[in-house]
């Protein structure tokens, strides 16, 4: 069963606002997200199945509602009335998803399950007085989750399998620096080049408003074009990746015959991978950004123009982050 939070907005389900609605494919999303995206049809971001109908015809997921009623109470933010998920060690303060953005540059860790629970339940306290507690044998402690980097797209860090998809082998996830951020620095190819040119290997991470998350890695530092036509650059270790859902999460390696055209450098372009282009981002005119897999279509991929972003161009960007990998 899926987690008790909406896969689109990542907010926890509840019985008041974020009511869980279940599609015919079995995947559940909160009512506000479906109301925003479901007009005449809705493409499920998990299995890509098309759904037709009106928001009023979609049933509630009563299994999730029952679990919410029977489960332990979770502490909520007194300011935003959202569940507390993280702790800012810099300010010694628990944070919800709204508070998180104001503490983005601080030392933030995810709250443990015990820290998230609200123990101020008198009836439960009285019950526990009469319960004989049996000491348990301590279990072997699981290794901590590795946090990739401080990211607005992945604010909770990530699990091992995501790290393996978006970072090269033997890369240290702790040694990363945010060189360019769309919502922080503004949408400008000039700013991209000023912040990223000549700095070293980079990871480009893109999130669209419909939930698609994808990007690319290159060992070659970005740079301006040496001529008016731009420059194709060889990089034997570059790759693209998709982590939008469990089905399509994978690395896309460069085909051998295209190694001399791994990335493209031009003063008037943002980060560009492959030919034609496999992934092209234009910060000066975001609707022109596009993707059609060719040089990186090393596997049998249906609809190469829709694989990464769900469409060829005219994407609705939520965020773009470019991370510098330091030695």
C-alpha positions in Angstrom: 0.0 0.0 0.0 1.2 3.6 -0.7 2.2 6.0 2.1 -0.4 8.2 3.8 0.6 11.3 1.8 -0.2 12.6 -1.6 2.5 11.7 -4.2 2.0 15.1 -6.0 2.1 17.7 -3.2 3.7 15.4 -0.6 1.3 16.6 2.0 -0.2 14.1 4.5 -3.8 13.0 3.8 -6.5 14.1 6.2 -10.3 14.0 6.5 -10.8 17.8 6.3 -8.8 19.3 3.3 -6.4 16.8 1.8 -9.0 14.1 1.4 -7.6 10.9 -0.3 -9.4 10.1 -3.6 -8.6 6.8 -5.4 -8.4 6.5 -9.2 -9.5 3.4 -11.0 -5.9 2.3 -11.3 -5.7 2.1 -7.5 -3.5 5.1 -6.9 -4.6 7.8 -4.4 -4.1 11.6 -4.5 -5.5 14.4 -2.4 -8.6 16.2 -3.5 -7.0 19.7 -4.0 -4.3 18.2 -6.4 -6.9 16.3 -8.4 -9.2 19.4 -8.5 -6.2 21.3 -9.9 -5.0 18.8 -12.5 -8.3 17.0 -13.4 -10.1 19.0 -15.9 -11.5 16.7 -18.6 -8.9 14.0 -18.1 -6.1 13.1 -15.8 -2.8 11.3 -16.5 -1.8 9.3 -13.4 1.9 10.3 -12.7 2.6 6.8 -11.3 1.4 4.4 -14.0 0.6 7.0 -16.8 -3.0 5.6 -17.2 -5.5 8.1 -18.5 -8.6 8.8 -16.4 -11.7 10.6 -17.6 -14.5 12.1 -15.5 -15.5 14.8 -13.0 -13.8 15.3 -9.6 -17.2 14.6 -7.9 -17.3 11.0 -9.4 -13.9 9.9 -7.9 -14.5 7.9 -4.7 -12.7 8.5 -1.4 -10.1 6.0 -0.2 -11.8 4.8 3.0 -9.0 2.5 3.8 -6.6 5.4 4.2 -9.3 7.4 6.1 -9.7 4.5 8.5 -6.0 4.3 9.1 -5.8 8.0 9.8 -8.6 7.7 12.4 -7.1 4.6 14.1 -3.4 5.7 13.9 -1.5 7.8 16.4 -1.9 11.5 16.5 0.8 13.5 14.8 2.1 16.9 16.1 1.0 19.8 13.9 2.5 23.2 13.2 0.7 25.9 15.3 1.3 28.5 12.6 0.3 26.6 9.4 -1.7 23.6 10.9 0.4 21.1 9.0 2.2 18.0 10.3 5.7 18.6 11.6 8.2 16.5 9.6 11.6 18.0 10.1 13.8 19.6 12.8 16.0 22.6 12.3 19.1 22.0 14.5 20.3 25.5 13.8 17.2 27.1 15.4 16.1 24.1 17.5 12.7 24.2 15.9 10.3 21.6 14.4 9.2 22.4 10.9 6.3 21.7 8.6 6.4 21.9 4.8 5.6 25.6 4.9 8.2 26.4 7.5 10.9 24.4 5.7 11.5 27.0 2.9 12.4 29.7 5.5 15.1 27.3 6.9 16.5 25.9 3.7 20.1 26.8 4.3 20.1 25.5 7.9 21.0 22.1 9.3 17.8 20.2 8.9 17.1 16.6 9.7 13.9 14.5 9.4 12.0 13.9 12.7 11.9 10.3 13.8 8.5 8.6 14.2 8.6 8.9 18.0 9.3 12.7 17.7 6.4 13.2 15.4 3.9 11.6 17.7 1.8 13.6 20.1 2.0 12.0 23.6 -0.5 14.4 25.2 -3.3 11.9 25.2 -4.8 11.5 28.7 -6.8 8.4 28.0 -3.9 6.6 26.6 -1.7 7.7 29.5 -4.1 6.2 32.0 -4.2 2.9 30.0 -0.5 2.7 29.9 -0.2 2.9 33.7 -1.7 -0.6 34.0 0.4 -2.2 31.3 3.4 -4.2 32.3 6.2 -3.2 30.0 8.4 -6.1 28.8 11.9 -5.1 28.0 12.7 -5.8 24.3 15.9 -7.1 22.9 17.5 -4.3 21.0 17.5 -4.8 17.3 20.5 -4.2 15.0 20.4 -0.5 14.2 19.7 0.1 10.5 22.1 2.3 8.6 21.0 6.0 8.4 19.5 7.3 5.2 22.0 9.2 3.1 21.0 12.7 2.3 22.0 13.7 -1.2 22.1 17.5 -0.8 20.1 20.4 0.5 17.4 20.5 -2.1 13.9 22.1 -2.4 13.0 19.3 -4.8 14.1 16.5 -2.5 13.9 18.2 1.0 14.0 15.0 2.9 17.2 13.7 1.3 16.7 10.4 -0.5 17.0 6.7 -0.3 19.9 4.7 -1.6 18.3 3.8 -4.9 17.6 7.4 -5.8 21.1 8.4 -5.0 22.4 5.7 -7.3 20.2 7.0 -10.1 21.1 10.7 -10.0 24.7 10.6 -8.8 27.7 9.0 -10.5 29.5 6.0 -9.0 31.7 6.8 -5.9 30.3 10.3 -5.6 30.1 11.6 -2.1 26.5 13.0 -1.5 27.8 15.3 1.3 30.2 17.1 -1.0 27.7 19.0 -3.2 27.1 22.7 -3.5 24.0 24.4 -5.0 25.4 26.5 -7.8 22.2 27.6 -9.5 18.5 27.6 -8.4 15.7 28.8 -10.6 13.5 30.2 -7.8 16.5 31.7 -5.9 18.6 33.1 -8.8 15.9 33.8 -11.4 15.4 32.5 -14.9 18.4 33.6 -16.9 20.9 31.9 -19.2 23.5 34.6 -18.3 23.1 33.8 -14.6 23.4 30.1 -15.3 26.7 30.6 -17.0 27.9 33.0 -14.4 27.2 30.5 -11.6 28.2 27.3 -13.3 30.8 27.9 -16.0 34.2 26.3 -15.4 33.3 25.0 -11.9 33.4 21.3 -12.4 31.1 18.2 -12.7 27.4 19.1 -12.2 24.0 17.4 -11.6 21.0 19.2 -13.2 17.8 18.4 -11.3 14.4 19.5 -12.8 11.0 19.3 -11.3 7.8 20.2 -13.2 4.5 21.2 -11.6 2.8 17.9 -12.8 5.3 15.8 -10.7 7.9 14.9 -13.3 11.5 14.9 -11.9 14.4 14.3 -14.2 17.8 15.7 -15.1 21.4 14.9 -16.1 25.0 14.6 -15.0 28.1 15.7 -16.8 31.8 15.6 -15.8 32.6 18.4 -18.2 32.3 21.9 -16.7 29.7 24.1 -18.5 31.1 27.0 -20.5 30.3 29.6 -23.2 30.4 28.7 -26.9 33.7 29.3 -28.8 31.8 30.1 -32.0 28.4 31.3 -33.1 27.1 27.8 -33.7 28.1 26.5 -30.3 30.2 23.5 -29.4 29.4 19.8 -29.1 31.5 18.4 -26.2 32.6 14.7 -25.6 31.9 13.2 -22.2 32.1 9.4 -21.9 30.5 9.4 -18.4 27.5 11.7 -18.9 24.0 10.4 -18.4 20.3 11.5 -18.1 18.0 10.2 -15.4 14.3 10.1 -14.5 12.9 9.6 -10.9 9.3 10.6 -11.6 7.9 7.2 -10.5 9.0 3.7 -9.7 8.4 2.4 -13.3 10.5 5.0 -15.1 13.2 5.6 -12.5 16.4 4.8 -14.3 19.7 6.2 -15.7 19.9 6.7 -19.4 23.4 6.1 -20.7 24.9 7.8 -23.8 25.0 5.6 -26.9 28.6 5.0 -28.1 28.1 6.6 -31.5 27.0 9.9 -29.8 29.9 10.3 -27.3 31.3 13.3 -29.2 28.0 15.1 -28.8 27.3 14.3 -25.1 26.6 17.9 -24.1 26.3 21.2 -26.0 27.8 24.5 -24.9 26.4 27.8 -26.2 26.4 31.2 -24.5 22.7 31.7 -25.3 21.6 28.3 -24.0 21.1 26.7 -20.6 22.2 23.1 -19.8 21.9 21.0 -23.0 22.5 17.3 -23.4 22.7 15.2 -26.6 21.5 16.1 -30.1 18.3 17.7 -31.3 18.0 17.8 -28.1 17.7 15.0 -25.6 17.4 17.6 -22.9 17.5 21.3 -23.5 16.7 24.0 -20.9 16.4 27.7 -22.0 16.2 29.9 -18.9 15.6 32.9 -21.1 12.4 31.3 -22.5 11.4 28.3 -20.4 8.5 27.2 -22.8 11.2 26.5 -25.5 12.8 23.9 -23.2 12.3 20.4 -24.7 13.3 16.8 -24.6 13.4 14.0 -27.2 15.6 11.1 -26.4 17.9 10.0 -29.1 21.6 10.0 -28.1 20.6 8.7 -24.6 18.0 6.2 -25.8 20.3 3.2 -25.1 17.2 1.1 -24.2 13.9 0.4 -25.9 11.9 3.5 -24.8 8.4 4.1 -26.1 7.5 7.8 -26.9 11.0 9.2 -26.6 9.7 12.7 -26.7 7.5 12.1 -23.7 9.6 9.9 -21.5 11.4 12.5 -19.3 8.8 15.3 -19.0 5.5 13.8 -20.3 5.6 16.1 -23.3 8.1 17.5 -25.8 8.0 21.2 -24.6 5.8 23.9 -23.0 6.6 22.5 -19.5 5.3 24.1 -16.3 8.5 24.4 -14.3 8.4 24.2 -10.5 12.1 24.2 -9.8 15.5 23.7 -11.5 18.6 23.1 -9.3 22.2 22.6 -10.5 24.6 21.1 -8.0 28.4 21.2 -8.2 30.2 18.0 -7.2 33.2 19.0 -5.2 36.2 16.6 -4.7 
